[in-house]
Amino acid sequence: VRPRLTGLAAGVGAAGLATLAYALHCPEDAVPFLATWYPLAMAVAGGLGALAGPRLLRW
């Protein structure tokens, strides 16, 4: 019903899975690194999902 919100949720979900996969293999665990780059990457993925949602999720 709301493709923009659905795209945002899909983007954040995909970023969460990618973050999990990356965190399991990356030895970097400094708090500034985690607090800066992980939320930034998740925001970008969520924003792209919100932009692409209305175009890609039409019925």
PDB file of N, H, CA, C and O in Angstrom:
ATOM      1  N   VAL A   1       0.825  -1.185   0.000  1.00  0.00           N
ATOM      2  CA  VAL A   1       0.000   0.000   0.000  1.00  0.00           C
ATOM      3  C   VAL A   1       0.873   1.255   0.000  1.00  0.00           C
ATOM      4  O   VAL A   1       0.532   2.242  -0.650  1.00  0.00           O
ATOM      5  N   ARG A   2       1.993   1.227   0.720  1.00  0.00           N
ATOM      6  H   ARG A   2       2.270   0.424   1.248  1.00  0.00           H
ATOM      7  CA  ARG A   2       2.892   2.382   0.772  1.00  0.00           C
ATOM      8  C   ARG A   2       4.272   1.959   0.260  1.00  0.00           C
ATOM      9  O   ARG A   2       5.118   1.523   1.041  1.00  0.00           O
ATOM     10  N   PRO A   3       4.496   2.086  -1.039  1.00  0.00           N
ATOM     11  CA  PRO A   3       5.748   1.585  -1.613  1.00  0.00           C
ATOM     12  C   PRO A   3       7.000   2.316  -1.108  1.00  0.00           C
ATOM     13  O   PRO A   3       8.066   1.706  -1.037  1.00  0.00           O
ATOM     14  N   ARG A   4       6.899   3.596  -0.759  1.00  0.00           N
ATOM     15  H   ARG A   4       6.033   4.091  -0.817  1.00  0.00           H
ATOM     16  CA  ARG A   4       8.065   4.310  -0.249  1.00  0.00           C
ATOM     17  C   ARG A   4       8.496   3.742   1.099  1.00  0.00           C
ATOM     18  O   ARG A   4       9.686   3.529   1.334  1.00  0.00           O
ATOM     19  N   LEU A   5       7.541   3.498   1.976  1.00  0.00           N
ATOM     20  H   LEU A   5       6.575   3.671   1.785  1.00  0.00           H
ATOM     21  CA  LEU A   5       7.850   2.916   3.283  1.00  0.00           C
ATOM     22  C   LEU A   5       8.341   1.470   3.137  1.00  0.00           C
ATOM     23  O   LEU A   5       9.234   1.039   3.867  1.00  0.00           O
ATOM     24  N   THR A   6       7.769   0.743   2.216  1.00  0.00           N
ATOM     25  H   THR A   6       7.044   1.093   1.623  1.00  0.00           H
ATOM     26  CA  THR A   6       8.209  -0.626   1.964  1.00  0.00           C
ATOM     27  C   THR A   6       9.629  -0.651   1.415  1.00  0.00           C
ATOM     28  O   THR A   6      10.433  -1.496   1.811  1.00  0.00           O
ATOM     29  N   GLY A   7       9.946   0.274   0.502  1.00  0.00           N
ATOM     30  H   GLY A   7       9.293   0.961   0.180  1.00  0.00           H
ATOM     31  CA  GLY A   7      11.307   0.374  -0.024  1.00  0.00           C
ATOM     32  C   GLY A   7      12.302   0.749   1.060  1.00  0.00           C
ATOM     33  O   GLY A   7      13.414   0.223   1.091  1.00  0.00           O
ATOM     34  N   LEU A   8      11.912   1.652   1.948  1.00  0.00           N
ATOM     35  H   LEU A   8      11.008   2.079   1.923  1.00  0.00           H
ATOM     36  CA  LEU A   8      12.766   2.029   3.069  1.00  0.00           C
ATOM     37  C   LEU A   8      13.031   0.824   3.968  1.00  0.00           C
ATOM     38  O   LEU A   8      14.171   0.578   4.363  1.00  0.00           O
ATOM     39  N   ALA A   9      11.992   0.084   4.285  1.00  0.00           N
ATOM     40  H   ALA A   9      11.066   0.283   3.964  1.00  0.00           H
ATOM     41  CA  ALA A   9      12.148  -1.097   5.133  1.00  0.00           C
ATOM     42  C   ALA A   9      13.023  -2.151   4.457  1.00  0.00           C
ATOM     43  O   ALA A   9      13.839  -2.794   5.118  1.00  0.00           O
ATOM     44  N   ALA A  10      12.863  -2.330   3.160  1.00  0.00           N
ATOM     45  H   ALA A  10      12.201  -1.808   2.623  1.00  0.00           H
ATOM     46  CA  ALA A  10      13.691  -3.296   2.433  1.00  0.00           C
ATOM     47  C   ALA A  10      15.150  -2.855   2.416  1.00  0.00           C
ATOM     48  O   ALA A  10      16.049  -3.679   2.581  1.00  0.00           O
ATOM     49  N   GLY A  11      15.390  -1.565   2.220  1.00  0.00           N
ATOM     50  H   GLY A  11      14.660  -0.895   2.086  1.00  0.00           H
ATOM     51  CA  GLY A  11      16.755  -1.054   2.217  1.00  0.00           C
ATOM     52  C   GLY A  11      17.423  -1.186   3.573  1.00  0.00           C
ATOM     53  O   GLY A  11      18.588  -1.575   3.656  1.00  0.00           O
ATOM     54  N   VAL A  12      16.699  -0.866   4.634  1.00  0.00           N
ATOM     55  H   VAL A  12      15.753  -0.550   4.566  1.00  0.00           H
ATOM     56  CA  VAL A  12      17.261  -0.987   5.981  1.00  0.00           C
ATOM     57  C   VAL A  12      17.467  -2.462   6.341  1.00  0.00           C
ATOM     58  O   VAL A  12      18.459  -2.811   6.981  1.00  0.00           O
ATOM     59  N   GLY A  13      16.549  -3.313   5.939  1.00  0.00           N
ATOM     60  H   GLY A  13      15.743  -3.030   5.419  1.00  0.00           H
ATOM     61  CA  GLY A  13      16.717  -4.744   6.198  1.00  0.00           C
ATOM     62  C   GLY A  13      17.921  -5.324   5.466  1.00  0.00           C
ATOM     63  O   GLY A  13      18.678  -6.113   6.031  1.00  0.00           O
ATOM     64  N   ALA A  14      18.094  -4.932   4.210  1.00  0.00           N
ATOM     65  H   ALA A  14      17.479  -4.291   3.750  1.00  0.00           H
ATOM     66  CA  ALA A  14      19.253  -5.398   3.449  1.00  0.00           C
ATOM     67  C   ALA A  14      20.543  -4.863   4.060  1.00  0.00           C
ATOM     68  O   ALA A  14      21.541  -5.579   4.134  1.00  0.00           O
ATOM     69  N   ALA A  15      20.525  -3.614   4.495  1.00  0.00           N
ATOM     70  H   ALA A  15      19.714  -3.032   4.435  1.00  0.00           H
ATOM     71  CA  ALA A  15      21.720  -3.044   5.128  1.00  0.00           C
ATOM     72  C   ALA A  15      22.016  -3.741   6.450  1.00  0.00           C
ATOM     73  O   ALA A  15      23.181  -3.931   6.798  1.00  0.00           O
ATOM     74  N   GLY A  16      20.997  -4.116   7.177  1.00  0.00           N
ATOM     75  H   GLY A  16      20.050  -3.962   6.894  1.00  0.00           H
ATOM     76  CA  GLY A  16      21.206  -4.837   8.426  1.00  0.00           C
ATOM     77  C   GLY A  16      21.851  -6.193   8.206  1.00  0.00           C
ATOM     78  O   GLY A  16      22.750  -6.581   8.951  1.00  0.00           O
ATOM     79  N   LEU A  17      21.401  -6.914   7.192  1.00  0.00           N
ATOM     80  H   LEU A  17      20.670  -6.598   6.587  1.00  0.00           H
ATOM     81  CA  LEU A  17      22.017  -8.204   6.872  1.00  0.00           C
ATOM     82  C   LEU A  17      23.455  -8.032   6.379  1.00  0.00           C
ATOM     83  O   LEU A  17      24.333  -8.821   6.727  1.00  0.00           O
ATOM     84  N   ALA A  18      23.690  -7.001   5.571  1.00  0.00           N
ATOM     85  H   ALA A  18      22.976  -6.360   5.288  1.00  0.00           H
ATOM     86  CA  ALA A  18      25.048  -6.742   5.099  1.00  0.00           C
ATOM     87  C   ALA A  18      25.955  -6.341   6.261  1.00  0.00           C
ATOM     88  O   ALA A  18      27.122  -6.730   6.301  1.00  0.00           O
ATOM     89  N   THR A  19      25.427  -5.571   7.196  1.00  0.00           N
ATOM     90  H   THR A  19      24.479  -5.255   7.164  1.00  0.00           H
ATOM     91  CA  THR A  19      26.200  -5.177   8.374  1.00  0.00           C
ATOM     92  C   THR A  19      26.564  -6.392   9.204  1.00  0.00           C
ATOM     93  O   THR A  19      27.690  -6.500   9.691  1.00  0.00           O
ATOM     94  N   LEU A  20      25.641  -7.289   9.366  1.00  0.00           N
ATOM     95  H   LEU A  20      24.726  -7.201   8.971  1.00  0.00           H
ATOM     96  CA  LEU A  20      25.915  -8.514  10.113  1.00  0.00           C
ATOM     97  C   LEU A  20      27.008  -9.333   9.438  1.00  0.00           C
ATOM     98  O   LEU A  20      27.938  -9.793  10.100  1.00  0.00           O
ATOM     99  N   ALA A  21      26.902  -9.517   8.139  1.00  0.00           N
ATOM    100  H   ALA A  21      26.147  -9.144   7.600  1.00  0.00           H
ATOM    101  CA  ALA A  21      27.907 -10.288   7.410  1.00  0.00           C
ATOM    102  C   ALA A  21      29.274  -9.615   7.484  1.00  0.00           C
ATOM    103  O   ALA A  21      30.285 -10.291   7.670  1.00  0.00           O
ATOM    104  N   TYR A  22      29.315  -8.309   7.344  1.00  0.00           N
ATOM    105  H   TYR A  22      28.493  -7.760   7.193  1.00  0.00           H
ATOM    106  CA  TYR A  22      30.578  -7.591   7.403  1.00  0.00           C
ATOM    107  C   TYR A  22      31.170  -7.633   8.811  1.00  0.00           C
ATOM    108  O   TYR A  22      32.376  -7.821   8.971  1.00  0.00           O
ATOM    109  N   ALA A  23      30.343  -7.464   9.813  1.00  0.00           N
ATOM    110  H   ALA A  23      29.364  -7.311   9.683  1.00  0.00           H
ATOM    111  CA  ALA A  23      30.828  -7.449  11.195  1.00  0.00           C
ATOM    112  C   ALA A  23      31.392  -8.797  11.621  1.00  0.00           C
ATOM    113  O   ALA A  23      32.290  -8.850  12.461  1.00  0.00           O
ATOM    114  N   LEU A  24      30.888  -9.875  11.062  1.00  0.00           N
ATOM    115  H   LEU A  24      30.159  -9.832  10.379  1.00  0.00           H
ATOM    116  CA  LEU A  24      31.403 -11.192  11.408  1.00  0.00           C
ATOM    117  C   LEU A  24      32.806 -11.450  10.842  1.00  0.00           C
ATOM    118  O   LEU A  24      33.542 -12.293  11.355  1.00  0.00           O
ATOM    119  N   HIS A  25      33.168 -10.718   9.782  1.00  0.00           N
ATOM    120  H   HIS A  25      32.570 -10.034   9.365  1.00  0.00           H
ATOM    121  CA  HIS A  25      34.452 -10.962   9.133  1.00  0.00           C
ATOM    122  C   HIS A  25      35.456  -9.830   9.314  1.00  0.00           C
ATOM    123  O   HIS A  25      36.626  -9.997   8.970  1.00  0.00           O
ATOM    124  N   CYS A  26      35.037  -8.695   9.840  1.00  0.00           N
ATOM    125  H   CYS A  26      34.087  -8.560  10.120  1.00  0.00           H
ATOM    126  CA  CYS A  26      35.914  -7.536   9.955  1.00  0.00           C
ATOM    127  C   CYS A  26      36.475  -7.443  11.375  1.00  0.00           C
ATOM    128  O   CYS A  26      35.707  -7.477  12.337  1.00  0.00           O
ATOM    129  N   PRO A  27      37.782  -7.327  11.525  1.00  0.00           N
ATOM    130  CA  PRO A  27      38.362  -7.220  12.868  1.00  0.00           C
ATOM    131  C   PRO A  27      38.211  -5.826  13.476  1.00  0.00           C
ATOM    132  O   PRO A  27      38.481  -5.648  14.663  1.00  0.00           O
ATOM    133  N   GLU A  28      37.794  -4.853  12.704  1.00  0.00           N
ATOM    134  H   GLU A  28      37.575  -4.998  11.739  1.00  0.00           H
ATOM    135  CA  GLU A  28      37.651  -3.484  13.210  1.00  0.00           C
ATOM    136  C   GLU A  28      36.453  -3.409  14.152  1.00  0.00           C
ATOM    137  O   GLU A  28      35.322  -3.669  13.740  1.00  0.00           O
ATOM    138  N   ASP A  29      36.693  -3.057  15.403  1.00  0.00           N
ATOM    139  H   ASP A  29      37.611  -2.845  15.737  1.00  0.00           H
ATOM    140  CA  ASP A  29      35.589  -2.954  16.354  1.00  0.00           C
ATOM    141  C   ASP A  29      35.687  -1.699  17.214  1.00  0.00           C
ATOM    142  O   ASP A  29      35.159  -1.662  18.325  1.00  0.00           O
ATOM    143  N   ALA A  30      36.359  -0.676  16.706  1.00  0.00           N
ATOM    144  H   ALA A  30      36.788  -0.705  15.804  1.00  0.00           H
ATOM    145  CA  ALA A  30      36.450   0.589  17.437  1.00  0.00           C
ATOM    146  C   ALA A  30      35.095   1.286  17.429  1.00  0.00           C
ATOM    147  O   ALA A  30      34.403   1.307  16.410  1.00  0.00           O
ATOM    148  N   VAL A  31      34.728   1.848  18.554  1.00  0.00           N
ATOM    149  H   VAL A  31      35.289   1.831  19.381  1.00  0.00           H
ATOM    150  CA  VAL A  31      33.410   2.476  18.690  1.00  0.00           C
ATOM    151  C   VAL A  31      33.205   3.624  17.705  1.00  0.00           C
ATOM    152  O   VAL A  31      32.126   3.701  17.117  1.00  0.00           O
ATOM    153  N   PRO A  32      34.175   4.526  17.485  1.00  0.00           N
ATOM    154  CA  PRO A  32      33.933   5.583  16.492  1.00  0.00           C
ATOM    155  C   PRO A  32      33.682   5.038  15.084  1.00  0.00           C
ATOM    156  O   PRO A  32      32.873   5.591  14.338  1.00  0.00           O
ATOM    157  N   PHE A  33      34.373   3.958  14.723  1.00  0.00           N
ATOM    158  H   PHE A  33      35.029   3.509  15.329  1.00  0.00           H
ATOM    159  CA  PHE A  33      34.150   3.337  13.415  1.00  0.00           C
ATOM    160  C   PHE A  33      32.729   2.802  13.315  1.00  0.00           C
ATOM    161  O   PHE A  33      32.026   3.056  12.336  1.00  0.00           O
ATOM    162  N   LEU A  34      32.318   2.068  14.323  1.00  0.00           N
ATOM    163  H   LEU A  34      32.889   1.861  15.118  1.00  0.00           H
ATOM    164  CA  LEU A  34      30.973   1.486  14.318  1.00  0.00           C
ATOM    165  C   LEU A  34      29.897   2.561  14.378  1.00  0.00           C
ATOM    166  O   LEU A  34      28.878   2.457  13.694  1.00  0.00           O
ATOM    167  N   ALA A  35      30.112   3.583  15.183  1.00  0.00           N
ATOM    168  H   ALA A  35      30.939   3.667  15.738  1.00  0.00           H
ATOM    169  CA  ALA A  35      29.100   4.629  15.367  1.00  0.00           C
ATOM    170  C   ALA A  35      28.998   5.551  14.162  1.00  0.00           C
ATOM    171  O   ALA A  35      27.983   6.227  13.991  1.00  0.00           O
ATOM    172  N   THR A  36      30.026   5.592  13.326  1.00  0.00           N
ATOM    173  H   THR A  36      30.850   5.043  13.465  1.00  0.00           H
ATOM    174  CA  THR A  36      29.999   6.485  12.174  1.00  0.00           C
ATOM    175  C   THR A  36      29.579   5.776  10.898  1.00  0.00           C
ATOM    176  O   THR A  36      28.625   6.192  10.241  1.00  0.00           O
ATOM    177  N   TRP A  37      30.278   4.716  10.545  1.00  0.00           N
ATOM    178  H   TRP A  37      31.053   4.378  11.078  1.00  0.00           H
ATOM    179  CA  TRP A  37      30.095   4.132   9.225  1.00  0.00           C
ATOM    180  C   TRP A  37      28.902   3.206   9.112  1.00  0.00           C
ATOM    181  O   TRP A  37      28.263   3.174   8.060  1.00  0.00           O
ATOM    182  N   TYR A  38      28.578   2.461  10.136  1.00  0.00           N
ATOM    183  H   TYR A  38      29.097   2.487  10.990  1.00  0.00           H
ATOM    184  CA  TYR A  38      27.437   1.549  10.030  1.00  0.00           C
ATOM    185  C   TYR A  38      26.119   2.321   9.886  1.00  0.00           C
ATOM    186  O   TYR A  38      25.353   2.016   8.972  1.00  0.00           O
ATOM    187  N   PRO A  39      25.820   3.301  10.742  1.00  0.00           N
ATOM    188  CA  PRO A  39      24.561   4.040  10.543  1.00  0.00           C
ATOM    189  C   PRO A  39      24.530   4.828   9.241  1.00  0.00           C
ATOM    190  O   PRO A  39      23.476   4.964   8.620  1.00  0.00           O
ATOM    191  N   LEU A  40      25.689   5.351   8.824  1.00  0.00           N
ATOM    192  H   LEU A  40      26.545   5.241   9.329  1.00  0.00           H
ATOM    193  CA  LEU A  40      25.730   6.086   7.561  1.00  0.00           C
ATOM    194  C   LEU A  40      25.394   5.166   6.384  1.00  0.00           C
ATOM    195  O   LEU A  40      24.596   5.527   5.518  1.00  0.00           O
ATOM    196  N   ALA A  41      25.993   3.997   6.355  1.00  0.00           N
ATOM    197  H   ALA A  41      26.641   3.703   7.058  1.00  0.00           H
ATOM    198  CA  ALA A  41      25.709   3.048   5.276  1.00  0.00           C
ATOM    199  C   ALA A  41      24.254   2.583   5.324  1.00  0.00           C
ATOM    200  O   ALA A  41      23.626   2.410   4.280  1.00  0.00           O
ATOM    201  N   MET A  42      23.720   2.381   6.517  1.00  0.00           N
ATOM    202  H   MET A  42      24.230   2.521   7.365  1.00  0.00           H
ATOM    203  CA  MET A  42      22.323   1.956   6.621  1.00  0.00           C
ATOM    204  C   MET A  42      21.374   3.062   6.179  1.00  0.00           C
ATOM    205  O   MET A  42      20.336   2.785   5.579  1.00  0.00           O
ATOM    206  N   ALA A  43      21.723   4.319   6.472  1.00  0.00           N
ATOM    207  H   ALA A  43      22.566   4.544   6.960  1.00  0.00           H
ATOM    208  CA  ALA A  43      20.889   5.437   6.029  1.00  0.00           C
ATOM    209  C   ALA A  43      20.905   5.571   4.510  1.00  0.00           C
ATOM    210  O   ALA A  43      19.875   5.848   3.897  1.00  0.00           O
ATOM    211  N   VAL A  44      22.068   5.374   3.908  1.00  0.00           N
ATOM    212  H   VAL A  44      22.905   5.149   4.405  1.00  0.00           H
ATOM    213  CA  VAL A  44      22.155   5.446   2.445  1.00  0.00           C
ATOM    214  C   VAL A  44      21.336   4.323   1.810  1.00  0.00           C
ATOM    215  O   VAL A  44      20.591   4.562   0.860  1.00  0.00           O
ATOM    216  N   ALA A  45      21.468   3.117   2.319  1.00  0.00           N
ATOM    217  H   ALA A  45      22.073   2.922   3.090  1.00  0.00           H
ATOM    218  CA  ALA A  45      20.712   1.995   1.769  1.00  0.00           C
ATOM    219  C   ALA A  45      19.211   2.201   1.963  1.00  0.00           C
ATOM    220  O   ALA A  45      18.425   1.905   1.063  1.00  0.00           O
ATOM    221  N   GLY A  46      18.813   2.699   3.118  1.00  0.00           N
ATOM    222  H   GLY A  46      19.452   2.939   3.849  1.00  0.00           H
ATOM    223  CA  GLY A  46      17.400   2.976   3.355  1.00  0.00           C
ATOM    224  C   GLY A  46      16.876   4.073   2.449  1.00  0.00           C
ATOM    225  O   GLY A  46      15.761   3.982   1.936  1.00  0.00           O
ATOM    226  N   GLY A  47      17.682   5.117   2.250  1.00  0.00           N
ATOM    227  H   GLY A  47      18.588   5.191   2.667  1.00  0.00           H
ATOM    228  CA  GLY A  47      17.277   6.207   1.353  1.00  0.00           C
ATOM    229  C   GLY A  47      17.135   5.741  -0.084  1.00  0.00           C
ATOM    230  O   GLY A  47      16.192   6.125  -0.776  1.00  0.00           O
ATOM    231  N   LEU A  48      18.072   4.914  -0.533  1.00  0.00           N
ATOM    232  H   LEU A  48      18.838   4.603   0.030  1.00  0.00           H
ATOM    233  CA  LEU A  48      17.959   4.378  -1.887  1.00  0.00           C
ATOM    234  C   LEU A  48      16.729   3.481  -2.027  1.00  0.00           C
ATOM    235  O   LEU A  48      16.057   3.492  -3.058  1.00  0.00           O
ATOM    236  N   GLY A  49      16.445   2.716  -0.993  1.00  0.00           N
ATOM    237  H   GLY A  49      16.991   2.707  -0.155  1.00  0.00           H
ATOM    238  CA  GLY A  49      15.245   1.886  -1.026  1.00  0.00           C
ATOM    239  C   GLY A  49      13.972   2.727  -1.059  1.00  0.00           C
ATOM    240  O   GLY A  49      13.012   2.389  -1.751  1.00  0.00           O
ATOM    241  N   ALA A  50      13.974   3.826  -0.303  1.00  0.00           N
ATOM    242  H   ALA A  50      14.754   4.100   0.260  1.00  0.00           H
ATOM    243  CA  ALA A  50      12.801   4.701  -0.297  1.00  0.00           C
ATOM    244  C   ALA A  50      12.619   5.394  -1.638  1.00  0.00           C
ATOM    245  O   ALA A  50      11.490   5.620  -2.073  1.00  0.00           O
ATOM    246  N   LEU A  51      13.729   5.733  -2.299  1.00  0.00           N
ATOM    247  H   LEU A  51      14.646   5.549  -1.946  1.00  0.00           H
ATOM    248  CA  LEU A  51      13.627   6.359  -3.620  1.00  0.00           C
ATOM    249  C   LEU A  51      13.208   5.361  -4.689  1.00  0.00           C
ATOM    250  O   LEU A  51      12.427   5.690  -5.581  1.00  0.00           O
ATOM    251  N   ALA A  52      13.723   4.149  -4.599  1.00  0.00           N
ATOM    252  H   ALA A  52      14.358   3.882  -3.874  1.00  0.00           H
ATOM    253  CA  ALA A  52      13.441   3.151  -5.630  1.00  0.00           C
ATOM    254  C   ALA A  52      12.112   2.431  -5.384  1.00  0.00           C
ATOM    255  O   ALA A  52      11.534   1.869  -6.314  1.00  0.00           O
ATOM    256  N   GLY A  53      11.633   2.441  -4.164  1.00  0.00           N
ATOM    257  H   GLY A  53      12.103   2.898  -3.408  1.00  0.00           H
ATOM    258  CA  GLY A  53      10.404   1.717  -3.838  1.00  0.00           C
ATOM    259  C   GLY A  53       9.207   2.064  -4.695  1.00  0.00           C
ATOM    260  O   GLY A  53       8.584   1.162  -5.254  1.00  0.00           O
ATOM    261  N   PRO A  54       8.855   3.353  -4.824  1.00  0.00           N
ATOM    262  CA  PRO A  54       7.676   3.684  -5.634  1.00  0.00           C
ATOM    263  C   PRO A  54       7.812   3.291  -7.108  1.00  0.00           C
ATOM    264  O   PRO A  54       6.812   3.012  -7.768  1.00  0.00           O
ATOM    265  N   ARG A  55       9.046   3.269  -7.626  1.00  0.00           N
ATOM    266  H   ARG A  55       9.859   3.496  -7.089  1.00  0.00           H
ATOM    267  CA  ARG A  55       9.235   2.907  -9.027  1.00  0.00           C
ATOM    268  C   ARG A  55       9.254   1.399  -9.246  1.00  0.00           C
ATOM    269  O   ARG A  55       8.739   0.896 -10.246  1.00  0.00           O
ATOM    270  N   LEU A  56       9.856   0.684  -8.294  1.00  0.00           N
ATOM    271  H   LEU A  56      10.274   1.092  -7.483  1.00  0.00           H
ATOM    272  CA  LEU A  56      10.046  -0.751  -8.493  1.00  0.00           C
ATOM    273  C   LEU A  56       8.931  -1.609  -7.908  1.00  0.00           C
ATOM    274  O   LEU A  56       8.797  -2.779  -8.266  1.00  0.00           O
ATOM    275  N   LEU A  57       8.136  -1.041  -7.018  1.00  0.00           N
ATOM    276  H   LEU A  57       8.245  -0.090  -6.727  1.00  0.00           H
ATOM    277  CA  LEU A  57       7.113  -1.838  -6.349  1.00  0.00           C
ATOM    278  C   LEU A  57       5.703  -1.552  -6.862  1.00  0.00           C
ATOM    279  O   LEU A  57       4.726  -1.794  -6.154  1.00  0.00           O
ATOM    280  N   ARG A  58       5.594  -1.049  -8.063  1.00  0.00           N
ATOM    281  H   ARG A  58       6.388  -0.853  -8.639  1.00  0.00           H
ATOM    282  CA  ARG A  58       4.253  -0.833  -8.641  1.00  0.00           C
ATOM    283  C   ARG A  58       3.631  -2.159  -9.028  1.00  0.00           C
ATOM    284  O   ARG A  58       4.333  -3.105  -9.385  1.00  0.00           O
ATOM    285  N   TRP A  59       2.346  -2.221  -8.959  1.00  0.00           N
ATOM    286  H   TRP A  59       1.776  -1.452  -8.669  1.00  0.00           H
ATOM    287  CA  TRP A  59       1.665  -3.464  -9.330  1.00  0.00           C
ATOM    288  C   TRP A  59       1.168  -3.373 -10.740  1.00  0.00           C
ATOM    289  O   TRP A  59       0.565  -4.320 -11.244  1.00  0.00           O
TER     290      TRP A  59
END
